Amino acid sequence: MAMTRAFLLAFAASASAAALVASGEVMVAGQEASAASVFTAQQATAGKAQYAKNCASCHMPDLSGNGEISALAGPTFMETWGPRSTKQFFEYISAAMPYGQPSLTKDAYTEITAFILQSNGAVAGETALSASTAVIIGDLVAAH
């Protein structure tokens, strides 16, 4: 009976471990779970060029802002936008930026959003960002 119980416990532990490996949930000791990536490296790279062309003159090349113009990277940005979603950020910039002339394509706004997320510590992945992607920005950068 003790042998059967030991076998069942060992089997259950092995099955649980296999399920975790299959689901991609295995973590090394001390490692935090990372947030899902919601943009691709290609989007962030294109966004860097779009940002330089359409945003850097006001928000500065390093995204630091300039006193009157808000920073798009760092603690101030995260304080304002961290609790909000990627969709809210996308909707805001596509309706209001460039200041007084929201005139870029949907793809350009998506790429700029990806670049700004990356500049705040989010990591690119396989999933492309879209206008309807709605993930809390702070969740994307918290584990990175």
C-alpha positions as CSV (number, residue, x, y, z in Angstrom):
1,M,0.0,0.0,0.0
2,A,2.8,2.4,0.9
3,M,4.5,1.5,-2.4
4,T,1.4,2.2,-4.4
5,R,0.9,5.6,-2.6
6,A,4.5,6.5,-3.3
7,F,4.1,5.6,-7.0
8,L,0.9,7.6,-7.3
9,L,2.5,10.7,-5.7
10,A,5.5,10.4,-8.0
11,F,3.2,9.9,-11.0
12,A,1.1,13.0,-10.0
13,A,4.3,15.1,-9.6
14,S,5.6,14.0,-13.0
15,A,2.3,14.7,-14.7
16,S,2.2,18.2,-13.1
17,A,5.7,19.0,-14.2
18,A,5.0,17.8,-17.7
19,A,1.9,20.0,-17.9
20,L,3.9,23.0,-16.7
21,V,6.6,22.4,-19.3
22,A,4.0,22.0,-22.1
23,S,2.2,25.2,-21.1
24,G,5.5,27.2,-21.0
25,E,5.0,28.1,-17.4
26,V,8.3,26.7,-16.0
27,M,10.4,29.3,-14.3
28,V,13.9,29.2,-12.8
29,A,14.1,29.9,-9.1
30,G,14.0,33.6,-8.4
31,Q,12.7,34.4,-11.9
32,E,9.6,36.5,-12.2
33,A,6.9,35.6,-14.7
34,S,7.2,38.0,-17.7
35,A,4.3,39.8,-19.2
36,A,3.1,38.9,-22.7
37,S,4.7,40.8,-25.5
38,V,2.3,42.8,-27.5
39,F,4.4,44.2,-30.3
40,T,7.1,43.0,-32.7
41,A,10.7,44.1,-33.0
42,Q,9.9,45.3,-36.5
43,Q,7.1,47.5,-35.2
44,A,9.4,49.1,-32.6
45,T,12.1,49.7,-35.2
46,A,9.7,51.3,-37.6
47,G,8.3,53.3,-34.6
48,K,11.7,54.6,-33.8
49,A,11.9,56.1,-37.3
50,Q,8.4,57.4,-37.1
51,Y,9.1,58.9,-33.7
52,A,12.2,60.7,-35.0
53,K,10.3,62.1,-37.9
54,N,7.0,63.1,-36.1
55,C,7.5,63.3,-32.3
56,A,11.1,64.0,-31.4
57,S,11.0,67.8,-32.2
58,C,8.6,68.3,-29.2
59,H,9.2,65.2,-27.0
60,M,13.0,65.2,-27.5
61,P,15.0,62.5,-29.3
62,D,15.5,60.7,-26.0
63,L,11.8,60.8,-25.2
64,S,12.6,63.0,-22.1
65,G,10.2,65.8,-22.9
66,N,11.1,69.4,-22.0
67,G,9.2,70.7,-19.0
68,E,6.1,71.8,-21.0
69,I,6.0,68.7,-23.2
70,S,5.6,65.4,-21.4
71,A,8.2,62.7,-21.3
72,L,7.4,59.5,-23.1
73,A,9.8,57.3,-21.2
74,G,10.7,56.9,-17.6
75,P,9.0,57.3,-14.2
76,T,6.7,60.2,-15.2
77,F,5.4,58.4,-18.3
78,M,4.8,55.2,-16.2
79,E,3.1,57.2,-13.5
80,T,0.6,58.6,-16.0
81,W,0.3,55.7,-18.4
82,G,1.3,52.6,-16.4
83,P,-2.2,52.0,-15.1
84,R,-3.8,52.6,-18.5
85,S,-4.0,50.3,-21.5
86,T,-2.1,50.2,-24.8
87,K,-5.4,50.9,-26.5
88,Q,-6.0,54.0,-24.4
89,F,-2.5,55.3,-25.3
90,F,-2.9,54.5,-29.0
91,E,-6.3,56.2,-29.0
92,Y,-4.9,59.3,-27.3
93,I,-1.9,59.8,-29.6
94,S,-3.9,59.0,-32.7
95,A,-6.5,61.6,-31.7
96,A,-4.1,64.3,-30.4
97,M,-0.6,64.0,-32.0
98,P,1.2,65.6,-33.6
99,Y,-0.2,68.4,-31.5
100,G,-2.9,70.2,-33.4
101,Q,-2.5,67.9,-36.4
102,P,-3.3,64.2,-35.8
103,S,-2.4,63.2,-39.3
104,L,-0.4,60.0,-39.3
105,T,-1.5,56.6,-40.5
106,K,-2.9,53.9,-38.2
107,D,0.3,51.9,-38.8
108,A,2.5,54.9,-37.9
109,Y,0.6,55.4,-34.6
110,T,0.9,51.6,-33.9
111,E,4.6,51.6,-34.6
112,I,5.2,54.7,-32.4
113,T,3.3,53.1,-29.6
114,A,5.5,50.0,-29.9
115,F,8.6,52.1,-29.8
116,I,7.5,54.0,-26.7
117,L,6.6,50.7,-25.0
118,Q,10.0,49.3,-25.8
119,S,11.6,52.5,-24.6
120,N,9.9,52.0,-21.3
121,G,11.2,48.4,-20.9
122,A,8.6,46.3,-22.6
123,V,10.1,43.4,-24.7
124,A,9.2,42.7,-28.3
125,G,7.7,39.3,-29.2
126,E,5.9,37.5,-32.0
127,T,2.5,39.2,-31.6
128,A,1.9,42.4,-33.5
129,L,0.4,45.4,-31.8
130,S,-2.9,46.6,-33.2
131,A,-5.2,49.5,-32.5
132,S,-7.4,47.2,-30.5
133,T,-4.7,45.6,-28.4
134,A,-5.7,46.5,-24.8
135,V,-3.1,45.4,-22.2
136,I,-2.2,47.5,-19.1
137,I,1.1,49.2,-19.9
138,G,2.5,48.7,-16.4
139,D,2.0,45.0,-16.7
140,L,4.2,44.9,-19.9
141,V,7.2,46.6,-18.2
142,A,6.8,45.4,-14.6
143,A,8.7,42.1,-15.1
144,H,11.4,43.5,-17.4
